[in-house]
Amino acid sequence: MTYIVLYVAAIVSIWWIYRVGWSDALKKILSILIPSVLIILFNAKAGRLLFRNPIIGIVSILPTAVFIFKASEPLVVVINSWIDRRKDNFVGMKDVVDAEVISKEDC
C-alpha cells in the first residue's frame, strides 16, 4: 500500500512540475513535505506516550499538528525565498540577452 501511495505522489509531482514549472512546483512540494515530515517525526517520537493511553494520543494529535505546522512556516518561507533568489540570478547578468520572438505569420 505504501508503494502505491508513493507511486501516485510521484506521478502527481511530475504532472505538477509539467503544469507550473520546476521552481513553483518545488516550492509547493516543500511547503507540504516539510511540515508533514516534522509532524510524522514528532508523533513517532511521542508514540510511547500515545500507545500507553490512546485517548491522550487522539486528543493531542490535532493541536500538535497545528502547532508544528505553524512553527515550521518560517523555515518554509526561508527555503522558498532562497529558491526565488536562485531563480532571479539571471536578471542582472551582463551575458544574458533579452530577446523578443516574432512568429513567421506576423512578419
Beta strands, then each sheet from edge to edge (+ up, - down):
end
